[in-house]
Amino acid sequence: MLAQLLLNTLIIGSGYALVAMAFRLMYWVSPFFNLTLGASVALGAYLGYALVPVMGAAAWPIVAILVAAFTWALEAFVYKPIRELGASPMVLLVVSLGVYTIFESVIHLLFGPQYQTLGSAVDFSKFMGIPTAQFVIIALGAVVLVGLSFMLQRTFFGKQVRAIHDSPPLANIIGLDVGRVVMIVSVLTGVILGAYGLCVGYDTGMEPTMGFNILFKGMIAAIIGGPTIGGAYLGAMVLAGAENIGVWLFASQWRDVIAFVIFIILLWLRPEGIFTRRPKPTKCEIRNEK
């Protein structure tokens, strides 16, 4: 029982982690709650449903590229012009909600409201005792964690991303091309979310409203884990573990309730994130407390 609980936590947590890491990376350079990242996951699933039965495995990289182009186009032609007009993060959030609503309606129109699955289109054999799609989700989560951590800490582009995160005005002053960095990050985010959406299509299937719930679980994981890629990954595992324990003790319909209760409690206890170190108080602060 414990082994199955841990395995389920790893599988579900890896999925949450992919969304959380993509959300955290995008938020570093474009700090607003971009709801269309959920649309990117759904687009990956539905593109797979449309292309895989025709093209087979050759469709997988094409799906990732098309979703990356989708996220790039939204940033280039929707969010960037509005941001340049001085729009606040709240305005951008409302715009992203509108875009997501349009996207969901189009998916509903093209594919219908019914539940779809890629599992019936292509046979995925099992690997190491678990379905291949779930193994790919676990592996992809680990690869993205290592890759993004290395990029942010060891590459010049990663230093540019961190500089923009620390101070966008200062990054502009020192000559960084902020727009170019945001565009590259949007492409990376699209590749991650598109690949995950394709895996979801194989694993649990898809419906037009899937992106919203997936994104919110990833956002919760990113927030409770703290403002780092590693924190987002660990926050996803904590969230998935708590959900699975709750499902084991109660019932599956309580999964979302448990997620939001955990979110509220942890925000109250550790608003900076459970994996963020609190700064040590200075001598002046200690004297003031006395």
C-alpha atoms as a printed R data frame, in Angstrom:
    type eleno elety resid chain resno       x      y       z
1   ATOM     1    CA   MET     A     1   0.000  0.000   0.000
2   ATOM     2    CA   LEU     A     2   2.782  2.405   0.954
3   ATOM     3    CA   ALA     A     3   4.740  1.579  -2.220
4   ATOM     4    CA   GLN     A     4   1.686  2.277  -4.379
5   ATOM     5    CA   LEU     A     5   1.039  5.533  -2.520
6   ATOM     6    CA   LEU     A     6   4.623  6.667  -3.120
7   ATOM     7    CA   LEU     A     7   4.483  5.663  -6.781
8   ATOM     8    CA   ASN     A     8   1.213  7.540  -7.317
9   ATOM     9    CA   THR     A     9   2.721 10.570  -5.588
10  ATOM    10    CA   LEU     A    10   5.751 10.442  -7.874
11  ATOM    11    CA   ILE     A    11   3.619 10.124 -11.016
12  ATOM    12    CA   ILE     A    12   1.086 12.820 -10.143
13  ATOM    13    CA   GLY     A    13   3.728 15.044  -8.543
14  ATOM    14    CA   SER     A    14   5.924 14.890 -11.641
15  ATOM    15    CA   GLY     A    15   3.001 16.130 -13.730
16  ATOM    16    CA   TYR     A    16   2.280 18.952 -11.312
17  ATOM    17    CA   ALA     A    17   6.004 19.716 -11.226
18  ATOM    18    CA   LEU     A    18   6.253 20.133 -14.998
19  ATOM    19    CA   VAL     A    19   3.481 22.724 -14.945
20  ATOM    20    CA   ALA     A    20   4.864 24.361 -11.780
21  ATOM    21    CA   MET     A    21   8.381 24.683 -13.210
22  ATOM    22    CA   ALA     A    22   7.074 26.045 -16.519
23  ATOM    23    CA   PHE     A    23   4.859 28.520 -14.666
24  ATOM    24    CA   ARG     A    24   7.714 29.593 -12.382
25  ATOM    25    CA   LEU     A    25  10.115 30.057 -15.313
26  ATOM    26    CA   MET     A    26   7.601 32.161 -17.237
27  ATOM    27    CA   TYR     A    27   6.674 34.155 -14.152
28  ATOM    28    CA   TRP     A    28  10.313 35.122 -13.629
29  ATOM    29    CA   VAL     A    29  10.389 37.130 -16.851
30  ATOM    30    CA   SER     A    30   6.667 37.939 -17.247
31  ATOM    31    CA   PRO     A    31   5.277 38.321 -13.712
32  ATOM    32    CA   PHE     A    32   1.550 37.749 -14.003
33  ATOM    33    CA   PHE     A    33  -0.699 34.713 -13.636
34  ATOM    34    CA   ASN     A    34  -0.808 33.577 -17.254
35  ATOM    35    CA   LEU     A    35  -3.861 31.332 -17.513
36  ATOM    36    CA   THR     A    36  -3.142 30.451 -21.140
37  ATOM    37    CA   LEU     A    37  -0.342 28.173 -19.939
38  ATOM    38    CA   GLY     A    38  -3.189 25.772 -19.160
39  ATOM    39    CA   ALA     A    39  -4.327 26.126 -22.763
40  ATOM    40    CA   SER     A    40  -0.832 25.067 -23.865
41  ATOM    41    CA   VAL     A    41  -1.224 21.771 -21.985
42  ATOM    42    CA   ALA     A    42  -4.648 21.164 -23.527
43  ATOM    43    CA   LEU     A    43  -3.336 22.087 -26.972
44  ATOM    44    CA   GLY     A    44  -0.562 19.507 -26.664
45  ATOM    45    CA   ALA     A    45  -3.107 16.821 -25.812
46  ATOM    46    CA   TYR     A    46  -5.522 17.697 -28.628
47  ATOM    47    CA   LEU     A    47  -2.793 18.122 -31.234
48  ATOM    48    CA   GLY     A    48  -1.615 14.669 -30.276
49  ATOM    49    CA   TYR     A    49  -5.153 13.362 -30.676
50  ATOM    50    CA   ALA     A    50  -5.335 14.888 -34.159
51  ATOM    51    CA   LEU     A    51  -1.827 14.070 -35.423
52  ATOM    52    CA   VAL     A    52  -0.635 10.865 -33.735
53  ATOM    53    CA   PRO     A    53  -3.174  8.521 -35.395
54  ATOM    54    CA   VAL     A    54  -2.037  9.877 -38.775
55  ATOM    55    CA   MET     A    55   1.715 10.348 -38.257
56  ATOM    56    CA   GLY     A    56   2.539  8.035 -35.381
57  ATOM    57    CA   ALA     A    57   5.564  8.810 -33.245
58  ATOM    58    CA   ALA     A    58   6.742 11.386 -35.800
59  ATOM    59    CA   ALA     A    59   3.991 13.663 -34.510
60  ATOM    60    CA   TRP     A    60   5.504 13.974 -31.024
61  ATOM    61    CA   PRO     A    61   8.196 16.579 -31.809
62  ATOM    62    CA   ILE     A    62   5.760 18.365 -34.119
63  ATOM    63    CA   VAL     A    63   3.282 18.711 -31.253
64  ATOM    64    CA   ALA     A    64   5.966 20.231 -29.002
65  ATOM    65    CA   ILE     A    65   7.020 22.662 -31.746
66  ATOM    66    CA   LEU     A    66   3.439 23.737 -32.479
67  ATOM    67    CA   VAL     A    67   2.664 24.364 -28.808
68  ATOM    68    CA   ALA     A    68   5.916 26.346 -28.497
69  ATOM    69    CA   ALA     A    69   4.809 28.432 -31.493
70  ATOM    70    CA   PHE     A    70   1.433 28.952 -29.802
71  ATOM    71    CA   THR     A    71   2.971 30.282 -26.570
72  ATOM    72    CA   TRP     A    72   5.412 32.430 -28.562
73  ATOM    73    CA   ALA     A    73   2.591 33.920 -30.662
74  ATOM    74    CA   LEU     A    74   0.526 34.771 -27.574
75  ATOM    75    CA   GLU     A    75   3.486 36.521 -25.992
76  ATOM    76    CA   ALA     A    76   4.474 38.336 -29.200
77  ATOM    77    CA   PHE     A    77   1.048 39.464 -30.410
78  ATOM    78    CA   VAL     A    78  -1.110 39.621 -27.273
79  ATOM    79    CA   TYR     A    79   0.805 40.155 -24.037
80  ATOM    80    CA   LYS     A    80   3.842 42.105 -25.241
81  ATOM    81    CA   PRO     A    81   1.842 44.912 -26.944
82  ATOM    82    CA   ILE     A    82  -0.437 45.227 -23.912
83  ATOM    83    CA   ARG     A    83   2.522 45.236 -21.537
84  ATOM    84    CA   GLU     A    84   4.233 47.963 -23.572
85  ATOM    85    CA   LEU     A    85   1.140 50.121 -23.081
86  ATOM    86    CA   GLY     A    86   1.766 49.991 -19.347
87  ATOM    87    CA   ALA     A    87  -0.878 47.416 -18.418
88  ATOM    88    CA   SER     A    88  -0.775 46.079 -14.865
89  ATOM    89    CA   PRO     A    89  -0.465 42.360 -14.014
90  ATOM    90    CA   MET     A    90  -4.171 42.347 -13.170
91  ATOM    91    CA   VAL     A    91  -5.045 43.543 -16.693
92  ATOM    92    CA   LEU     A    92  -2.803 40.873 -18.196
93  ATOM    93    CA   LEU     A    93  -4.479 38.247 -15.998
94  ATOM    94    CA   VAL     A    94  -7.921 39.270 -17.278
95  ATOM    95    CA   VAL     A    95  -6.640 39.216 -20.869
96  ATOM    96    CA   SER     A    96  -5.215 35.723 -20.375
97  ATOM    97    CA   LEU     A    97  -8.567 34.591 -18.959
98  ATOM    98    CA   GLY     A    98 -10.289 35.911 -22.079
99  ATOM    99    CA   VAL     A    99  -7.817 34.169 -24.383
100 ATOM   100    CA   TYR     A   100  -8.200 30.927 -22.455
101 ATOM   101    CA   THR     A   101 -11.998 31.132 -22.693
102 ATOM   102    CA   ILE     A   102 -11.783 31.615 -26.473
103 ATOM   103    CA   PHE     A   103  -9.365 28.688 -26.755
104 ATOM   104    CA   GLU     A   104 -11.611 26.415 -24.705
105 ATOM   105    CA   SER     A   105 -14.607 27.298 -26.881
106 ATOM   106    CA   VAL     A   106 -12.665 26.518 -30.070
107 ATOM   107    CA   ILE     A   107 -11.559 23.134 -28.694
108 ATOM   108    CA   HIS     A   108 -15.150 22.415 -27.713
109 ATOM   109    CA   LEU     A   109 -16.306 23.309 -31.224
110 ATOM   110    CA   LEU     A   110 -13.654 21.269 -33.059
111 ATOM   111    CA   PHE     A   111 -13.497 18.140 -30.898
112 ATOM   112    CA   GLY     A   112 -16.759 18.182 -28.958
113 ATOM   113    CA   PRO     A   113 -17.337 18.129 -25.194
114 ATOM   114    CA   GLN     A   114 -16.848 14.388 -24.783
115 ATOM   115    CA   TYR     A   115 -13.899 12.737 -23.113
116 ATOM   116    CA   GLN     A   116 -11.146 11.679 -25.561
117 ATOM   117    CA   THR     A   117  -8.054  9.538 -25.136
118 ATOM   118    CA   LEU     A   118  -4.913  8.820 -27.098
119 ATOM   119    CA   GLY     A   119  -4.598  5.397 -25.515
120 ATOM   120    CA   SER     A   120  -7.079  3.947 -27.982
121 ATOM   121    CA   ALA     A   121  -5.220  5.416 -30.944
122 ATOM   122    CA   VAL     A   122  -1.733  4.127 -30.119
123 ATOM   123    CA   ASP     A   123  -0.871  1.144 -27.923
124 ATOM   124    CA   PHE     A   124   1.538  2.106 -25.141
125 ATOM   125    CA   SER     A   125   3.103 -0.959 -23.547
126 ATOM   126    CA   LYS     A   126   4.139 -0.962 -19.921
127 ATOM   127    CA   PHE     A   127   7.659 -0.153 -18.741
128 ATOM   128    CA   MET     A   128   9.012 -1.286 -15.357
129 ATOM   129    CA   GLY     A   129   5.509 -2.209 -14.178
130 ATOM   130    CA   ILE     A   130   3.875  1.155 -14.937
131 ATOM   131    CA   PRO     A   131   2.339  2.527 -18.138
132 ATOM   132    CA   THR     A   132   4.923  4.058 -20.447
133 ATOM   133    CA   ALA     A   133   3.188  7.454 -20.448
134 ATOM   134    CA   GLN     A   134   3.509  7.664 -16.663
135 ATOM   135    CA   PHE     A   135   7.167  6.653 -16.835
136 ATOM   136    CA   VAL     A   136   7.753  9.384 -19.422
137 ATOM   137    CA   ILE     A   137   6.084 11.957 -17.137
138 ATOM   138    CA   ILE     A   138   8.400 10.961 -14.260
139 ATOM   139    CA   ALA     A   139  11.486 11.048 -16.484
140 ATOM   140    CA   LEU     A   140  10.458 14.303 -18.136
141 ATOM   141    CA   GLY     A   141   9.956 15.955 -14.748
142 ATOM   142    CA   ALA     A   142  13.450 14.942 -13.640
143 ATOM   143    CA   VAL     A   143  15.045 16.033 -16.935
144 ATOM   144    CA   VAL     A   144  13.314 19.429 -16.876
145 ATOM   145    CA   LEU     A   145  14.321 19.957 -13.236
146 ATOM   146    CA   VAL     A   146  17.989 19.258 -13.967
147 ATOM   147    CA   GLY     A   147  17.970 21.102 -17.287
148 ATOM   148    CA   LEU     A   148  16.340 24.280 -16.024
149 ATOM   149    CA   SER     A   149  18.465 24.329 -12.867
150 ATOM   150    CA   PHE     A   150  21.631 23.992 -14.942
151 ATOM   151    CA   MET     A   151  20.475 26.635 -17.414
152 ATOM   152    CA   LEU     A   152  19.607 29.176 -14.727
153 ATOM   153    CA   GLN     A   153  22.769 28.660 -12.712
154 ATOM   154    CA   ARG     A   154  25.447 27.846 -15.292
155 ATOM   155    CA   THR     A   155  24.600 29.588 -18.570
156 ATOM   156    CA   PHE     A   156  24.698 33.196 -19.695
157 ATOM   157    CA   PHE     A   157  21.073 33.012 -20.767
158 ATOM   158    CA   GLY     A   158  20.146 31.795 -17.298
159 ATOM   159    CA   LYS     A   159  21.939 34.779 -15.791
160 ATOM   160    CA   GLN     A   160  19.905 37.047 -18.074
161 ATOM   161    CA   VAL     A   161  16.683 35.421 -16.864
162 ATOM   162    CA   ARG     A   162  17.720 35.881 -13.233
163 ATOM   163    CA   ALA     A   163  18.689 39.483 -13.885
164 ATOM   164    CA   ILE     A   164  15.263 40.232 -15.375
165 ATOM   165    CA   HIS     A   165  13.610 38.494 -12.440
166 ATOM   166    CA   ASP     A   166  15.595 40.575  -9.947
167 ATOM   167    CA   SER     A   167  14.992 43.941 -11.627
168 ATOM   168    CA   PRO     A   168  13.518 44.421 -15.135
169 ATOM   169    CA   PRO     A   169  14.292 48.185 -15.209
170 ATOM   170    CA   LEU     A   170  17.923 47.563 -14.266
171 ATOM   171    CA   ALA     A   171  18.154 44.790 -16.865
172 ATOM   172    CA   ASN     A   172  17.045 47.307 -19.503
173 ATOM   173    CA   ILE     A   173  19.553 49.871 -18.262
174 ATOM   174    CA   ILE     A   174  22.505 47.491 -18.545
175 ATOM   175    CA   GLY     A   175  21.478 46.624 -22.118
176 ATOM   176    CA   LEU     A   176  19.762 43.249 -21.817
177 ATOM   177    CA   ASP     A   177  17.271 42.517 -24.580
178 ATOM   178    CA   VAL     A   178  14.379 41.746 -22.236
179 ATOM   179    CA   GLY     A   179  11.905 41.125 -25.058
180 ATOM   180    CA   ARG     A   180  14.157 38.520 -26.651
181 ATOM   181    CA   VAL     A   181  14.641 36.706 -23.347
182 ATOM   182    CA   VAL     A   182  10.889 36.645 -22.712
183 ATOM   183    CA   MET     A   183  10.287 35.192 -26.174
184 ATOM   184    CA   ILE     A   184  12.862 32.425 -25.683
185 ATOM   185    CA   VAL     A   185  11.417 31.585 -22.280
186 ATOM   186    CA   SER     A   186   7.913 31.416 -23.774
187 ATOM   187    CA   VAL     A   187   9.185 28.903 -26.352
188 ATOM   188    CA   LEU     A   188  10.851 26.754 -23.656
189 ATOM   189    CA   THR     A   189   7.665 26.893 -21.611
190 ATOM   190    CA   GLY     A   190   5.609 25.825 -24.621
191 ATOM   191    CA   VAL     A   191   7.861 22.823 -25.295
192 ATOM   192    CA   ILE     A   192   7.562 21.642 -21.673
193 ATOM   193    CA   LEU     A   193   3.796 22.096 -21.495
194 ATOM   194    CA   GLY     A   194   3.200 20.646 -24.959
195 ATOM   195    CA   ALA     A   195   5.180 17.503 -24.116
196 ATOM   196    CA   TYR     A   196   3.303 17.127 -20.852
197 ATOM   197    CA   GLY     A   197  -0.060 17.646 -22.541
198 ATOM   198    CA   LEU     A   198   0.790 14.878 -25.003
199 ATOM   199    CA   CYS     A   199   1.607 12.562 -22.088
200 ATOM   200    CA   VAL     A   200  -1.679 13.462 -20.391
201 ATOM   201    CA   GLY     A   201  -3.498 12.500 -23.579
202 ATOM   202    CA   TYR     A   202  -1.963  9.033 -23.374
203 ATOM   203    CA   ASP     A   203  -2.292  8.669 -19.610
204 ATOM   204    CA   THR     A   204  -5.646 10.043 -18.433
205 ATOM   205    CA   GLY     A   205  -7.199 11.435 -21.616
206 ATOM   206    CA   MET     A   206  -8.497 14.911 -22.372
207 ATOM   207    CA   GLU     A   207 -11.517 17.176 -22.318
208 ATOM   208    CA   PRO     A   208 -11.894 20.871 -23.286
209 ATOM   209    CA   THR     A   209 -11.758 22.105 -19.674
210 ATOM   210    CA   MET     A   210  -8.658 20.101 -18.676
211 ATOM   211    CA   GLY     A   211  -6.148 22.940 -18.892
212 ATOM   212    CA   PHE     A   212  -7.630 25.122 -16.170
213 ATOM   213    CA   ASN     A   213  -7.469 22.516 -13.399
214 ATOM   214    CA   ILE     A   214  -4.004 21.327 -14.433
215 ATOM   215    CA   LEU     A   215  -2.654 24.873 -14.421
216 ATOM   216    CA   PHE     A   216  -4.084 25.681 -11.002
217 ATOM   217    CA   LYS     A   217  -2.496 22.596  -9.458
218 ATOM   218    CA   GLY     A   218   0.837 23.622 -10.967
219 ATOM   219    CA   MET     A   219   0.445 27.201  -9.743
220 ATOM   220    CA   ILE     A   220  -0.362 25.990  -6.220
221 ATOM   221    CA   ALA     A   221   2.726 23.771  -6.268
222 ATOM   222    CA   ALA     A   222   4.906 26.648  -7.501
223 ATOM   223    CA   ILE     A   223   3.610 29.029  -4.840
224 ATOM   224    CA   ILE     A   224   3.894 26.678  -1.858
225 ATOM   225    CA   GLY     A   225   7.318 25.466  -3.013
226 ATOM   226    CA   GLY     A   226   8.878 28.916  -3.231
227 ATOM   227    CA   PRO     A   227  10.422 31.081  -5.945
228 ATOM   228    CA   THR     A   228  12.885 28.538  -7.363
229 ATOM   229    CA   ILE     A   229  12.718 25.713  -9.876
230 ATOM   230    CA   GLY     A   230  13.717 23.159  -7.249
231 ATOM   231    CA   GLY     A   231  11.137 24.559  -4.847
232 ATOM   232    CA   ALA     A   232   8.423 24.229  -7.502
233 ATOM   233    CA   TYR     A   233   9.372 20.579  -8.038
234 ATOM   234    CA   LEU     A   234   9.359 19.759  -4.327
235 ATOM   235    CA   GLY     A   235   6.151 21.729  -3.774
236 ATOM   236    CA   ALA     A   236   4.507 19.584  -6.447
237 ATOM   237    CA   MET     A   237   5.574 16.422  -4.648
238 ATOM   238    CA   VAL     A   238   4.228 17.725  -1.334
239 ATOM   239    CA   LEU     A   239   0.912 18.641  -2.949
240 ATOM   240    CA   ALA     A   240   0.589 15.285  -4.740
241 ATOM   241    CA   GLY     A   241   1.508 13.368  -1.582
242 ATOM   242    CA   ALA     A   242  -1.072 15.199   0.501
243 ATOM   243    CA   GLU     A   243  -3.719 14.676  -2.173
244 ATOM   244    CA   ASN     A   244  -3.033 10.957  -2.368
245 ATOM   245    CA   ILE     A   245  -3.173 10.564   1.390
246 ATOM   246    CA   GLY     A   246  -6.457 12.455   1.418
247 ATOM   247    CA   VAL     A   247  -7.881 10.256  -1.353
248 ATOM   248    CA   TRP     A   248  -6.765  7.172   0.574
249 ATOM   249    CA   LEU     A   249  -8.421  8.394   3.786
250 ATOM   250    CA   PHE     A   250 -11.563  9.903   2.266
251 ATOM   251    CA   ALA     A   251 -12.499  9.702  -1.432
252 ATOM   252    CA   SER     A   252 -11.237 10.858  -4.828
253 ATOM   253    CA   GLN     A   253 -13.816 13.662  -5.089
254 ATOM   254    CA   TRP     A   254 -12.037 15.390  -2.202
255 ATOM   255    CA   ARG     A   255  -8.781 15.744  -4.169
256 ATOM   256    CA   ASP     A   256  -9.298 19.363  -5.246
257 ATOM   257    CA   VAL     A   257 -10.649 20.387  -1.841
258 ATOM   258    CA   ILE     A   258  -7.569 18.933  -0.163
259 ATOM   259    CA   ALA     A   259  -5.288 20.791  -2.583
260 ATOM   260    CA   PHE     A   260  -6.829 24.184  -1.815
261 ATOM   261    CA   VAL     A   261  -6.963 23.560   1.949
262 ATOM   262    CA   ILE     A   262  -3.249 22.732   1.899
263 ATOM   263    CA   PHE     A   263  -2.614 25.826  -0.198
264 ATOM   264    CA   ILE     A   264  -4.380 28.116   2.284
265 ATOM   265    CA   ILE     A   265  -2.746 26.547   5.343
266 ATOM   266    CA   LEU     A   266   0.763 26.699   3.900
267 ATOM   267    CA   LEU     A   267   0.275 30.280   2.737
268 ATOM   268    CA   TRP     A   268  -0.705 31.164   6.282
269 ATOM   269    CA   LEU     A   269   2.251 29.324   7.813
270 ATOM   270    CA   ARG     A   270   4.926 29.940   5.144
271 ATOM   271    CA   PRO     A   271   3.830 32.654   2.677
272 ATOM   272    CA   GLU     A   272   7.348 32.770   1.210
273 ATOM   273    CA   GLY     A   273   7.229 29.042   0.350
274 ATOM   274    CA   ILE     A   274   8.003 25.974   2.398
275 ATOM   275    CA   PHE     A   275  11.375 25.448   0.722
276 ATOM   276    CA   THR     A   276  12.513 29.078   0.958
277 ATOM   277    CA   ARG     A   277  15.004 29.964   3.650
278 ATOM   278    CA   ARG     A   278  13.909 32.765   5.891
279 ATOM   279    CA   PRO     A   279  16.563 35.498   6.217
280 ATOM   280    CA   LYS     A   280  18.269 35.656   9.579
281 ATOM   281    CA   PRO     A   281  17.303 38.728  11.607
282 ATOM   282    CA   THR     A   282  19.896 41.478  11.740
283 ATOM   283    CA   LYS     A   283  21.346 42.801  14.984
284 ATOM   284    CA   CYS     A   284  19.216 45.940  14.670
285 ATOM   285    CA   GLU     A   285  16.042 43.843  14.329
286 ATOM   286    CA   ILE     A   286  17.011 41.799  17.382
287 ATOM   287    CA   ARG     A   287  17.561 44.964  19.418
288 ATOM   288    CA   ASN     A   288  14.191 46.375  18.297
289 ATOM   289    CA   GLU     A   289  12.420 43.196  19.367
290 ATOM   290    CA   LYS     A   290  14.025 43.509  22.788
